[in-house]
Amino acid sequence: MTGRARWWVLTAVSLATLMTYLDNNVVNVALPTIERSLHVSVSGLEWIVSSYLLVLGGLLLVGGRIADIYGRRRIFLAGLVIFTLSSLTAGLAGSASVLIAARAVQGLGAALLLPATLAIIAAAFTDTRERNAALGISGGVGALGLALGPAIGGLISQHLHWGWIFLINVPLGVITLAIAIPFIEESRADIPVPAAGARPVSTLVRLDVPGLISSALALFALTYALIEGGDKGWTSPLILGAFAVAVVTAGSFLVIESRSTYPMIPLRIFRSAVFSGGLGTMMIWSFAILGIYFFTSLYLQSELGFSPSKAGLAFVPMALCLAAAVMLSPRVVAALGAHRTVALGMAIMTAGLLLFARLGAGATFGSLLPGFIVFGIGAGLLTVPLTNAVLGGVPTSQAGIASGLFNASREIAGLLGVTVIAVVLRTRENASLRSGTAPAQAFINGYHAGLWVAIGLIAAGIVLSYVTLRPRPGLAGTELAGTGLAGAGPADARTAELEFAEFVLGEPPAALSDVASGTAAAAADAPGGPRDKASAPGGTQELPAAG
């Protein structure tokens, strides 16, 4: 692939990323307008947000697996078409039920799009420096989506019909499709070939359909119980039954994955403290980000009287600070180390939420600004090292499912952030109303209670990230691959990546020729270095000894 074609590939992938990030938060500021236009209940408003996140979080893993098996380009294009058409339907929706259904289909399209994006970048950019630049640009575009989402949602809902917050995806989708078709090349994961005489493995077995179904049922049942529990009663048979279904199906999922030859999630990967701790920290980060976005939008408009445009613009300083901190974080990592940088980011986020918890009914844009700025700096500071900690050691051949797992954890946590904070907010609000508090102050009391839940979780994330992401001497790199903590040279980093892949897959990885060949080629080109000793096609390369 030529250099020019690679950057067109990045353009298409970045536009698709922008679309999905916009739809994560563009709706929030427009919720009061949608509520008045379609006469939607509070529970219905939550489902407008949660239906998208529910389907997206539940299907990201299978989206990654499908992309690895059927082809990243094919699945990327399919997801793009689905996302664009469902955006058109959502923009033209005349009832809450149609809008919620269209949002769910949008989640399906995004679940196919997002896992393929990382894998497509990895396949198109084989040079390490160019790949890092491409991933940085893609991440910056995502941060831009965070910045533009609330502002675009506010401007559209105030000056145009709210449906344009979805219809804007249609021209973006058409442009992305026009770029992607000629420039993105097909790529797939290397699937082990059965031995001679062995029974062929069906595609359904590789997709792990039982794991997909059980995980989706568990997530749906849990989310339904959390959203409807406040209205129907936590001890009502329907809610208790939903919790029971969630527990049973989650247990079934773990059993299925532990016994599956081709599991959707190889459970042994969670034995890595860096991987598990990084994933847990990312979930806490997402819980706070999406939960605060949703209810702060309601707080700004319902209680402070902000117009949709002003409420949207209030989020822009936070997102711009997040984007700036993302760009600066590699320098901070070089000075402090990844584990200290992530912990520092979590601490700064905690300070930002504490500033919000002090605000009441008399807050102004000026009094809100410090909290937005501080929270954005903390959230952006930890993004890059945390992503490297989770994804850095996964081989390129598993990029689809790795991206799916990473994005699924983030989206599921964001969904739980909306639902859990809603439960806390409503419970505290109802208690205040029963005690005779005015409705406006009762909502603020509930909003503050939700903030304190987020503050407690992020404070726990400070400890979690510092303990799990710090360097561990003597682990041969398996805990450190891709985190930037080990301080190893190129040969050590590639060796650690191979060791981590073997640790995850349970066997020597047979499809890391791109990783190994890069190390071997670098060693061969070095003055006096050994020549590249290639094995048969699809085999590994002889790596230079570490050190």
N, C-alpha and C positions, 0 to 999 in steps of 0.2 A: 504494500500500500504506500502510495506517495505521501510526502509530507503534507502537501496541500489537502489531500483526501482525508488524512487523519484529523485535521483541524475542522473540516466540515463534519466529520463524525462527532467530534466534541461539541460542535454547535447544535447538532440535532439532539444529542443526549442532554445537553444543558437546557435546551428549550423544554424538553419533556420533564426534566427535573423541576424547572420553574413552574410548569403547569401544576404538578402534583403538590409542590410546596404552597403555591397560592391557594389551592383548594383545602389545605389543612387549616387555614385561618382567615381566608377572605370572607367566609360566611359569618364569622363571629360578630363583626361590627354591624352587619345587616340584619341580625336576628330580630331586633325590635321592629324594624320595617316589615320583615316577613311575617312576624306575629300579627301585626295590624292588618296586613293585606290578605292573609290566608286564614286569619282567626285561629291561630295555632296555640295549643296549651303549652305550659312550661315543659311538660314531659315531651310534647311533640317537638319543641325547639331542641331539646337535648338529642332526640333521635335524628334530627336533621344533621347534627354534627356526628353523633355516634354511629349512625348507619354506615357512613363512609369509613370511619375508623374501624368499625367492627369487621366489615368485609375485607378491608385492606390488611388489618392485622392478622385475620384468620387465614388469608390465602397467600400471604407473601412467601411463606416457605414453599408451598407447592408451586408458586410462580417461579421461584428460583430453580426448583428441580425440573420443571417443564422446560425452562430456558436452557438448562444444561443439557437436556436429553434431545429436545426437538430442534434446538437452534436458537441462539440469543436474538439474531436479527428477526426471525419469523415471529417470535413471541413478543418482541419489542413492538413490531408493527401492528400485531393483533391488539395488544394492549392500548396502543396509541389510537387506533380506530374506535375501540370500545369506549375509551375515555372521552374522545371528542364527541361521539354521537350521544353519549349519556349526558354530557354537558349541555348539548343542544336541547335535550328533553327536559333537563332541570331548569333551564332558562325559560322554557315555555310552559312550565307546570302551572296548572290552575288550582291545585289542591295540595294539601299537606301530604296526603298519601302518595301522590305522583312524585312530588319532590323528594320524599324520603326514599322511594323506590329508585329514582334516578340517581340519588346520592350513593345508594348501595352499589349500583352498577358502575358508577364512577370508581368506587373502591376496588371493584374487580379489575377494571382497566389499569388502575395504578398498581395493583398487586402484580400484574404482568409486566408493567413498565419498569418499576424501580429496581428489582433484582437484576434485570438484564442490563441496566445502565452501567453499573460497576464492571460487569463481566465484559461488556462491549469495549469499554475504555481499556481494560487490561489486555484484551486481544488486539486492539488497534495500536496501542502505544507500547512497543516492546522495549524501547529505551527507558531506563529507570528514571532519568532526569525528566524526560518528556512526560512520562506517566505521572510522576509526582506533580508536575505543573498542571497536567490535565485534571487530575483529581482535585487540586487546589482551586482551579477555575470552576469546576462543577460544584464544589462546596461553596464557593463564593456566590454562585448563582442561586443556590439554595438559600443562603442568607439574604440575598436580594429579594427572594420571594417572601421571606419573613418580613422584610421591611415594607414591601409594596402591598402585601395582602390586606392588612387593616385599612391602609389609606385608600386603596382602590375600592374596597368594599364600602367604606364610608362615603366616598365621593359618588359612587354609582347609586347607592341606596338613597342618597339625599337629592341628587340632581337628575337621575334617570330611573327607569324601572329596575327593581332589585334583580330581575332575571338576568341583567347584563353581567352580574358577577360570575355567572356560569357561561353565558354566551361569548364572553371574551376568549374562552378557551378554544372556540371553533376556528377562528383564523389562525391562532397559534398552532393548533393541531394540524391544520392543512399545510402550513409552512414547514412544520417539523417533518411531516410525512414526505413532502416534496424534497427535502434535503436527505432524509434517511434512506429512501429507496435506492438512489443511485450510488451512495457513498458507503453505507454500512455493509460490511462483508459478513457472511455467515460464519459462525464459530460454535463449537460444541465442546462439552467435556469429553475426556477420554473415558469411555465406558469399558470396563474389563470384558474381554472376550471369553466366553465359556470354553473350557478345555474340550478337546476333540472327543466326541461321543457324549458330551454332557448335554443335559436338557436346556434348550434356550430359555433365557429369562424373559418373561413378558414385560411389556412396557408398564402395565398396571402395577406389577410388583416393584419396579424401580421407582414409580411415583409414590409408593407408600400410601395408597388410597385409604386404608383403615386409619392410619395416623392422621391424615388430613381431616377425615370426617370426625374423629374423636376430638381432635384439638379444636375444630371449629364449633362443635356442639358445646364443649366445655366453656369456651369464651362467650358464646352467645348466651348460654344459660346464666353465667355469672353476671354479664352486663345487664341482662333483662332484670335480674333480681335487684341489682344495685340501683337501676333507674326507677323501677316501679315500686320498690320497697317502701319508700316514704309515703306514697299515696295509698297503696293497698294494705299497708301494715306489714311490719317485719315478721310477724308470727302468723300471717295468713297462709292457708294451705298452698296457694299458688306460689308465693315467694319462697316458702320452705322447700317446696318441690323443685323450684328452679335451682336453689342452692344444692340440693341433693343431686340433681342431674349434673351440675357442674363438678361436684366432687367425684362422682362415679366415672364420668367421662374423662376427667383429668387423670384419674388413676388408670383407666383403661389405656389412655394414650401412653403413659409411662411404660406399662407392660408391653404394649405393641412395639414401641420403639426399642425396648431392651431385647426383644426377640427377633426383630426384623433384620433380614440380611441387607436390605437397602433402606435403612431408616431415614425418615425425613430429617430428624435431628440425631446424629450419633451421640448418645448420652455420655460416652467417655470423654467427650470434649470438655465437659464441665468439671473434670478433675483438675484442670489447669486453673490455679488461683487467679492468674492474670486475666484469663478469658472470662471466668465466671464473675470476678469482681468488677471487671470493666463493663460487662453486660449489665450487672446490677446497678452500677453507677449511671450508665446511660439511661436505664429505665427510670431512675430517680430524676435525672435531668429532664427527660421527656414528660414525666408526670407533672413536674412543676411548670414547665413551659406551657403546655397545652391547657392544663387546668386553670392557670392564671389568665391566659389569653381569653378563655371563654367567659369567665365570671367577671373579670375586670372590664370587659366590653359592656356587660350589663350594668355594672356599677357606674361607669362613666356616663352612660346615657340615661339610665333609669333614676339614679340618685343624684348625680351631679348636674344633670340637664345638658350634657354635651350633645351637640348635633352629631349625626353619623360621620360627617367629614372630620370634625374636630376630634372625635373619639379615635378615628383611624389614624389621624396624624399624630396623636399622642403616643402611639406605639412605634412610630418611625425612629425616634432617637434611640430607643432600646435596641431595635433591630440593626441600626447602623453601627452602634457600639459593639453589638455582637459580631458583625462582619469585620470591623476593625480589629477586634480582639482575636478573631480567627487568624487574621494575617500576621499578627504579632506573636502568636503563641509559640511558634517554633523557636524564636529567640529566647523566650522565657523557659522553654523546655531545656535548651542548651545550657542555661544558667542554673536552673533549679532541679532538673530531672523531671520525668513525666509524672511520677507519683505525687511530687510536691506541687506541680503545676495544676493537676486535676483537683487536688485537695484545696488549693488556693482558690480555684475557680468556684468550687462548691461553697467555700466560706464567703466569698464575695456575693454569690447569689443569695445566701442566707441574710447577709446584711441588707441587700436590696429589698427582700421581702419584709424584713423588720421595719424598713422605712414605710412600706405600704401599710403595715399593720397599725401605724400610728395615725393614719388619715381617717377622716370621718366625712360627714355630710357637707362640711365647708371647704373641702379640698379644691384647689385651683390647678391649672395646668402647671404653674410654677412649682407648686408643692409636690406635684406628681413626678416632675422631671428627675429629681435626684434618684428616686427609687428605680425608674425606668433605666437610667444610665448605668447605675451600679449593677442591677440585675443583668443587663445586656453584656457588660464587660465580663462578669463572672461566667455567664453561659457560653460566651464565645471563647474564652480562654481555655476551657477544658475540652472543646470539641475535637480538635485535631489529635492531641495525644491520646484521648479516649478512643477515638476511631482506630488509631494505629494499634492500640493495645488489643482491641477486639478482633480486628481484621488482618493485622500485619503478618501473622504467621500462617495464614491459610493459603494453600497453593492456588495458582491461577486456574487450574482445571476445576476447582471447586468454588470459583468466584460467584457463580449464580446462587447456590444454596447458602454460601457464607453471607452474601449481601442480603438474601432473603431473611436469614436468621437475625442479622443485625437490625434491619428495618422493621421486622416483625416485633422484636422486643421494644423498639422505640415507639412504634405505633400503638401496641397493646398498652404500654405504660401511659401514653397520652390519653388513650380511651379511658383507662382507669382513673387518670387524673381528673377528667371531666366528671365521671360518674361518682367517684368517691367524694370529691369536694362538693358535688351537688348534694349528696346525702348529708354531709356534715352541715352544709349551709342551710338546707331545708329544716333539718332537725333543730338547729339553734334558732332559726327564724321563727319556727312554730312555737318554740318554748318562750321566746320573747313576746310574741303576740299574745299568748295565753296569760302572760304576766302584766299585760296592759301597755306594752311598749308600742309606740306609733309604727305603722307599717314600714316607713322609710328607714327608721333606725333599726327596726327588726331585721331588715335585709342586710344592713351594714354589719350588725352583730353576727349574722350568719356568714357574711363574706369574710370578716376577720377570723372567725373560727376555722374556715377553710384555709385561710392563709397560715394559721398556726399549725395545721396538719402538714402543709407543704414545708414549712420551716423545720418542723421536727424531722421529716424525712431527709431533707437536704443536709441537715446537721449530721444525721447518721451517715450520709453519703461521704462526708468529709473523712470520717474514720475508715469507712469501707474502702475508699479509693486509696488512701495513704497506706493502709495495711496490705491490700492485695496487689497493688501495682508497683510496689517498691522492689528493687533488685534482690534476687535471691541467689547468692553465690553457690556454685556446686550443682546447679540444675541443668547444666549442659545446654542452656539456651532455650529449653522447651517452654519455660515460663516467660522468657524475655523476647521471643521472636517477634519482631515488628513493633516493639514498644519503644524502642529508642533508649532503653534503660541499660542494656548490657555494655554499650560502648564498644562493640566488636567491630572489626574491620569487615570489608566486603566478603571475604571467604568465610569468616565466622558467622556473618549474618545469613548467608545462603545455607551454610551447614545447619544453623539453628532452625531455619525455615523448613529444611528437609526433615529434621528431627521432629519438629512440631507436627508436620503433616503425617509422619509415621505414627506419632502418638495419637493423633485424632482418628486416623483411618484404621489403626490396628494392624497395619502391614506396611512394608516399604512402598512408598508411592511410586507408581509406574508412569505417571503422567506429568512429571515436573521437568521435562526437557528444556522448557523455556527458562526456568529458574537456573537449572544446573548449567545449561549451555552458556548463559550469561556470565557465570563465574568462571567457567573453564575458558571462555574466549578472552576474558579480561586477563587471566593468568597467562594464556598463550601469547598475547600481544605485549605483555610486559617484557622489558629487556632481560633476556636470559631466562624467560619463563618457559615452562613446559608446553608442548603442543597439545592441542585439544584432542583427547582420546574419546571419540564418539563410539557408542555402542550401536547396536542395530536400531533401525527406525523405531521411535517410541520408547527407547531405552533411556537410561540416565547417562550423565557425563561424569567422568572422573573428576572429583573436586580436589583442589589443592588442600593440603592439611591446614587446619586452623592454626593461626599464629605464624 
